[in-house]
Amino acid sequence: MRTVVSLAPNLLAAVIVIALTWTFAFIVGRLSSSLLRRSSLRRSLVEAITKVSRLTVWLVGALVAATLVFPNLTPTKLLAGLGLGSIAVGLAFKDIFENFLAGFLILLRKPMRIGDDIACGDLSGQVEHISIRDTFLRQRSGELILVPNSYLYKNPVKILTDRAKRRISLEVGIAYGEDVEAARKVISETVEALSTRETSRPFDIFTTSFGSSSIDFVVRWWTGSTPKEEHLSRSEAVSSIKTALDNAGIEIPFPYRTLTFKEPLKLSPDGEERS
């Protein structure tokens, strides 16, 4: 009973410190949020910095309150205990802290924006939100995936819509017996007339290789960077080139295969193979 009575002033002082800490954390959070929103920082990064600033105030207030309640607990002992505890907590929550740090780095670097279409490993979709722990990725089929930030930070990320336009490629093959230059001219005229092509940039047509059954071209042109714009442009190009080559009488060959047999085949008089 005496111990409780003797600690009453310390407990009252600790309660006052906690109340002041709550007030100060609220003020710091509102002030930092108000100042940072005027900058060019992302909204998610502003929220993250605000949370960290409040957490720092609460940590300092908790340390002060703990030393008031337990006078024998010196700051040195408290910091030493925190050091050992932080190692245990760090090992237990390694993945959480890793995602937290990766989220900060992603928000600071600004490698991608809300609304960008990205591809990372087997994942692809549109970025809807970037939090301090994960990135909300909306797949083109409609599902929402929460991707840990550490996954995006550690692996190569392809940002498809980093620019408004991007170049796409299409392979076209013609039969060996066809005139290569005539086919090039037909393809060139067709690509030049595409409605989905970016006309401010040139397109390319290269003869690339001797295929198994065709002479192969690679056609490259610029169009919109979103997946839908790419699909529309590629669809128009395939249909238009096929129609143009057909109208010009230029063959797009099927794959040819030559079969050889160890023994000659014996045919019946009616031309059917005998077993």
ABEGO torsion letter per residue (X at the ends): XAAAAAAAAAAAAAAAAAAAAAAAAAAAAAAAAAAAAABABBAAAAAAAAAAAAAAAAAAAAAAAAAAABAABBAAAAAAAAAAAAAAAAAAAAAAAAAAAAAAAAAAAGABBBGBBBBBEABBEBBABBBAABBBBBBAAGBBBBBBAAAAAABBBBBAAABABBBBBBBBBBBAABBAAAAAAAAAAAAAABAABBAABBBBBBBABBBAABBBBBBBBBBBABAAAAAAAAAAAAAAAAAAAAAAGBBBBBBBBBBBBABBBBBBAAGBBBX
